[in-house]
């Protein structure tokens, strides 16, 4: 996947694992800061790994009809509502879900956007296989599916040929929260989780370690671990 013409900055990736639950808006600021630094050639690629406080995000193609409650009802339920500059429709993030935000200079790495999306899907598929869960792509849709429903959502942004936003894998989230929206605008398609499939979810740390290994292998990058850019909630 990676061009051999990349600079030394593009041979490694800074892996930042945020502890506890992180507000979506804070991670957006971190992504933008790193995206701009990577675009300027001032920083290496990064992979942010996070578990979010409850939030519903609306992508660039979001249809307001896919919000099944009034906006103030979400606030009363403790769920933030955020307009997001990623692709896709409406989605949910929350405790028990592993979210990854890759910040990659796709053009300099010789990676086309469509190939990047398919690679993210394959990373999730390979991760699930490591936990004995069979998963696949659905023709014409973005994300990862199992025989009990959609288990991972993907929505990316791109600016100055650098990726941001990313993928969300349902490990053991509150699946009832997905019933407050039409996830990704896809009617009559259930959402599932690793916990629902296995009946006993692995820890997020185990899943995060597997995703990191699959990701760095797929893009031929050497991981360098760093602490978060700012303190997070305990």
C-alpha positions in Angstrom: 0.0 0.0 0.0 2.8 2.5 0.8 4.9 4.2 -1.8 8.7 3.6 -1.4 9.2 7.2 -2.2 7.8 8.4 1.1 10.0 10.5 3.5 11.3 9.2 6.8 8.3 10.9 8.6 6.0 8.5 6.7 7.8 5.4 7.7 6.5 5.5 11.3 3.1 6.3 12.9 2.5 7.8 16.2 -0.1 5.7 18.1 -2.0 7.7 20.7 -4.3 5.6 23.0 -6.6 7.9 24.9 -7.5 6.6 28.4 -11.1 6.7 29.7 -13.9 8.4 27.9 -13.1 11.3 25.6 -15.4 14.1 24.4 -15.9 13.9 20.6 -15.3 17.7 20.2 -11.8 17.4 21.9 -10.7 14.6 19.6 -11.8 16.7 16.6 -9.5 19.5 17.7 -6.6 17.0 18.1 -7.3 15.5 14.6 -7.3 18.9 12.9 -4.1 20.0 14.6 -2.3 16.8 13.6 -3.8 16.8 10.1 -2.5 20.2 9.4 1.0 19.3 10.8 1.1 16.2 8.7 0.0 18.2 5.6 2.8 20.7 6.3 5.4 17.8 6.6 6.0 18.8 10.2 4.8 15.6 11.8 4.6 11.8 11.1 1.3 10.1 10.5 -0.8 9.3 13.6 -3.4 6.8 14.8 -5.6 8.0 17.6 -7.4 5.2 19.4 -10.3 6.3 21.6 -13.5 5.5 23.4 -16.0 8.4 23.3 -18.5 9.8 25.6 -22.0 9.3 24.1 -22.4 11.3 20.9 -24.4 11.3 17.7 -22.6 12.8 14.7 -24.1 14.0 11.5 -21.8 13.6 8.4 -21.8 15.7 5.3 -24.6 13.6 3.7 -26.7 13.5 6.9 -30.5 13.5 6.5 -32.2 15.1 9.6 -35.0 12.5 9.3 -32.5 9.9 10.5 -32.6 11.5 13.9 -35.6 9.7 15.5 -35.9 12.0 18.5 -36.1 15.7 19.0 -32.6 17.3 19.5 -33.3 18.2 23.1 -34.2 14.6 23.9 -30.7 13.5 23.0 -29.3 16.2 25.4 -31.6 14.9 28.2 -30.3 11.4 27.6 -26.7 12.7 28.0 -25.9 12.3 24.3 -24.1 15.1 22.5 -25.1 16.0 19.0 -22.4 17.2 16.6 -22.2 18.2 12.9 -19.2 16.5 11.5 -17.2 17.2 8.3 -16.8 13.5 7.5 -18.4 11.5 4.8 -21.6 9.6 5.5 -24.8 10.1 7.4 -25.8 9.8 11.1 -23.9 7.6 13.5 -23.4 7.0 17.2 -20.3 6.7 19.3 -20.1 5.8 22.9 -18.7 3.7 25.7 -17.8 0.2 24.7 -17.0 1.2 21.1 -13.5 1.4 19.8 -12.9 4.4 17.5 -9.7 4.9 15.4 -8.7 8.1 13.7 -5.9 7.6 11.2 -4.1 10.8 10.1 -2.3 9.8 6.9 -0.8 11.7 4.0 -2.6 9.5 1.4 -1.2 11.1 -1.7 2.4 11.1 -0.5 1.9 7.4 0.5 0.6 6.6 -2.9 -2.9 5.5 -1.6 -6.1 6.3 -3.4 -9.2 7.1 -1.4 -11.2 4.1 -2.5 -8.3 1.8 -1.7 -7.9 3.5 1.7 -11.6 2.8 2.6 -11.4 -0.8 1.5 -8.2 -1.2 3.6 -9.9 0.2 6.7 -12.7 -2.3 6.2 -10.1 -5.2 5.8 -8.3 -4.1 8.9 -11.6 -4.5 10.9 -12.4 -7.8 9.1 -9.0 -9.2 10.0 -9.3 -7.9 13.6 -12.7 -9.7 14.0 -11.3 -12.9 12.5 -8.7 -12.9 15.3 -11.6 -13.1 17.7 -13.3 -15.9 15.6 -16.0 -13.5 14.2 -16.7 -13.9 10.5 -17.3 -10.5 8.8 -17.4 -9.0 5.4 -18.2 -6.0 3.2 -21.6 -5.4 1.7 -21.8 -4.4 -2.0 -22.5 -0.8 -2.4 -22.1 0.1 1.3 -19.3 1.2 3.5 -18.6 -0.6 6.7 -18.2 -4.1 8.0 -21.0 -6.7 8.5 -21.7 -10.0 10.2 -24.7 -12.4 9.9 -26.3 -10.5 12.9 -25.8 -7.0 11.5 -23.4 -4.1 10.9 -20.6 -4.2 13.4 -18.3 -1.3 12.2 -18.9 2.0 10.6 -16.5 4.0 8.5 -16.6 7.7 7.6 -13.5 9.7 6.6 -12.5 13.3 5.8 -9.7 14.4 3.5 -8.0 17.8 3.4 -4.8 18.6 1.6 -4.6 14.9 0.8 -4.4 14.0 4.5 -7.1 11.7 6.0 -8.9 12.3 9.3 -12.0 10.8 11.0 -12.0 7.1 10.6 -13.7 3.8 11.8 -15.8 2.7 14.8 -15.9 -0.9 15.9 -18.7 -2.0 18.2 -17.1 -4.0 21.0 -19.7 -3.8 23.8 -21.7 -0.5 23.3 -25.2 0.1 24.5 -27.0 -1.1 21.3 -30.2 0.7 22.5 -28.6 4.0 21.6 -28.4 3.0 18.0 -32.2 2.7 18.0 -32.4 6.5 18.6 -31.2 7.1 15.0 -31.2 5.4 11.6 -27.5 4.3 11.7 -25.7 5.6 8.6 -29.1 6.2 7.0 -29.5 2.5 6.3 -33.1 1.4 6.9 -34.0 -2.1 8.1 -30.4 -3.1 8.8 -29.6 -4.1 12.4 -26.5 -3.0 14.3 -24.6 -5.6 16.3 -21.5 -5.8 18.5 -18.7 -8.2 19.3 -20.4 -8.8 22.7 -23.7 -9.7 20.9 -21.9 -12.1 18.6 -19.6 -13.7 21.2 -21.9 -13.4 24.2 -18.8 -12.3 26.1 -17.0 -9.3 24.8 -13.2 -9.0 24.9 -11.7 -6.0 26.6 -11.3 -2.8 24.5 -7.5 -3.0 25.3 -7.3 -6.4 23.6 -9.2 -5.2 20.6 -7.2 -2.0 20.4 -3.9 -3.9 20.3 -5.2 -6.1 17.5 -6.5 -3.2 15.5 -3.1 -1.4 15.9 -1.2 -4.5 14.8 -3.4 -5.0 11.7 -3.3 -1.3 10.9 0.5 -0.9 11.0 0.9 -4.1 9.1 -1.5 -3.0 6.3 0.2 0.3 5.8 3.8 -0.9 6.5 4.3 1.6 9.3 6.4 1.3 12.5 4.4 2.3 15.6 5.7 4.8 18.0 3.6 5.3 21.1 2.9 8.6 22.7 0.7 9.9 25.5 -2.5 11.9 24.6 -2.1 15.5 23.7 -4.0 16.7 26.7 -5.4 15.0 29.9 -8.6 13.1 29.4 -11.5 12.2 31.7 -10.7 9.4 34.1 
